[in-house]
């Protein structure tokens, strides 16, 4: 918990626009999010934050939001029960409902994967990424985080080609995830894929990139960022 709070404060102070907390093993382990840490994180943040992992019902989402989160994100539970997206949107409003999509390019097609927090259970869901993007919007998703698995962790840049394909059919805010390794990668994805946000983890956790310095770089590239 100390590490989570320390990172939350650090990113807040560096100027992050929003934070996302992933409990990546919650869905594979069939458990919910520990609301205690959500409440403690809410106590140190004055920027929006989203919680993802193991949210399988309206009641679980409500508990996380009441603990202080501004948004909830569903991924594998939405694949198992697509109606959950609409239930959440009707109860809390689409602005609170994020759908995370783990997408992998295979033989020229983009396929959705599930349970990616557990290598032993991770695998293809049987869904085409573009079809799923269309469906989650129809069901009420207010935002989509597209994690391009082929790029995730390699720091070679975001998957611009895939993000462009999704952007063409996505009318809700689209957040790019997977591949950031340098400030130029953020500029590229904003400019070339027209995403609404860019998510990264390891480059910030290891202090390879400072958020404040990144935002200054983007301003210098004539890319609009929040102050």
N, C-alpha and C positions, 0 to 999 in steps of 0.2 A: 504493500500500500504506500509505503514511503516513496518508492520509486515513481509510482503513478502520480502522486501529488507533486513531487519534485518536477517531473516532466510537464505536468499541466501548468504549473507556475512559470516554468521556463518559456514554454511556447506562448503563453499569455503575454509575458513580458517582452518577447521578441516581436510580437505583433501578429500572431496567427489570427485569421479571421474566424475560424471554427475548428474544433477538435472532434475527432471520432475515436471512440474507444471500442476496440474489438475484443470480445471474449471468444477467441477463435475455437476453443474446445467445447464451448457450451452445447452447441447443437449436436456434434458427434457423441458427446457424453450424455445427451438427453436431459440436461439440467438447465435451469434458468440463470439469469444474471444475479449476482450478489448485490442487492440494492444498497447495502451499507457503504460500499466504496463509491457508488453513484452519488449518494448523499454527501459524502466527504469531498468528492470532486466538485460538486455544485457549490460547496462552501468556499472554494478558492478561485472559482472562475467567474469572470464577468463578461465572457464571450459565449456564444452558443456552443453546445456540444451534443453529439449524437452517440447513442449506445447501440451496439450491435452484438448479437450472439444469443441464441437460445430463446428468443421471443417467439412463442408459438400460439399465443392467445391474446385477446383483448385485455384480459385481466393482467397478464404479465406485462404487457405494454403500459397499461395504466399505472402499475406499480413503479415501473422505471421512470415514467414521466413525473409521477408524484414525488419521486425521490430527487428530482431536480433536472433531469435531462430535458433538452429542448426538442429532440427528435429521437425516433427509434428507427432502426434499420433491420430489415428481414432479408434473409437470403435462402438458405436451405429450407427453413420452415415454409416459405412461400412457394417453393417448388413442390413440397409435399402437400400443401393446402393452398392453392392459389386464391381461394375465396377469402383467405385471411387478409389480403391486401385491401379489399373493399371493406371488410369489417373494420379494419383499423382506420381507413380514410373516413368512413361515416362517423365513427366515434370521436376521432380526434382532429379531423381535417387533413386534407392531403399534404398540407405544409409540414406536418409532423412525420410523414411516412416516407421513408427512404427504402428503396429496394436495391440491394447489392447483388451484382451479377459477376460471377467468376467465369470468364470466357476464355476458351483456348482454341487456337487455330489448328484444325486437323484436316489434312487433305484438301485444303482450299476452302473449307467451311468453318464457321465459327460455332462452337458447341458450348453449352452451359454445363459447368461442373458443380457438384454439390459436396458437402461435408469436407471442404478443403482444409479445415483445421486439423484433420486426422488423416495422415498419409495412408493408414491401413484401410480407411473407409472412403476416401476421396475417389471420385470417379465421375464419369459422364452421366448427366441426368436424363439424356434422351431428348433434350430440347435444343432447337436451333436458337442461337443468340438473338438474331434479328426478330424472329417470331416472338420470343419471350419479351423483348423490349417493347414490342407493340402491345402484347397482352397486359403487361404490368401497368402500362399507361392507361389502357382501357379500364382496368380494375381500380384505378385511383391513386397510383403512386405519384407522389409530388416531386420526387427527385430520384435519379438513378446514379449509382456509383458503379462504373464499369471497370472491373479489375482484369486487365489483360494478362493472363497467366504466363504466356510465352515470354513476356518482358519482366515479369515480377522478380525483383531481387537482383537483376543483372546490371542495372544502372546504365543501360545503353540508350535510354530514351523511351518515351511513351510510344505505344503502337498507334501511330497517326492514321495508318490506313484503316484499321478496324474502327477507331474512334470516328473517323469521317463517315463510315458506313452507318454507324449508329446515330451520329448527329443528324444525318439526312432524314431519319424517321422518328427522331426524339424531340418532342415539343416541350418537355419539362426540363428543368436544370439537369445538366449532364456533368458528372465529375469523373475525371480521368484518374486511374490508379494503375500503378505498376510500371516501373522502368526509370523513374527519375534518378539521375546521377550527377547532373550539373545544372546550373542556372539556365543555360541555353535550352535544356530540355523543356523547362516550364514555358519559356517564350515560344518554343516551337509548337507545343500542344495548344496553347491559347490562340496563336496566330493561324496555325494550319488546320486544326481540328475544330476550332470555334467552341471549345468546351467552356462551361461556366465556372469550373473550378478544377484544381489539380491537387490530388492527394498524394502524400509521400510519408514514409516512416523512417526507414533506415538512415537516409541521408541527414535527417534531423536528429535522430537518436544518437548518432555517432558524431554529431556536430560537424559533419562534412559541409553542410550548408546552414547558414544562419538565416532565419526567416526574415528578419529585418533587412539584412543585406540583399536577400533575394528580391524583396519587394522594391528596393531601390533600383536593383538591376532591371527589373521589369518596367519600372517607370521610365528608365533610360531607353528602353526598347519601345516606348510609346504604347505600352500595354497598361490599360487602366486597372489599378488595384485599389483596394480600400485603404484608407489612412488608419 
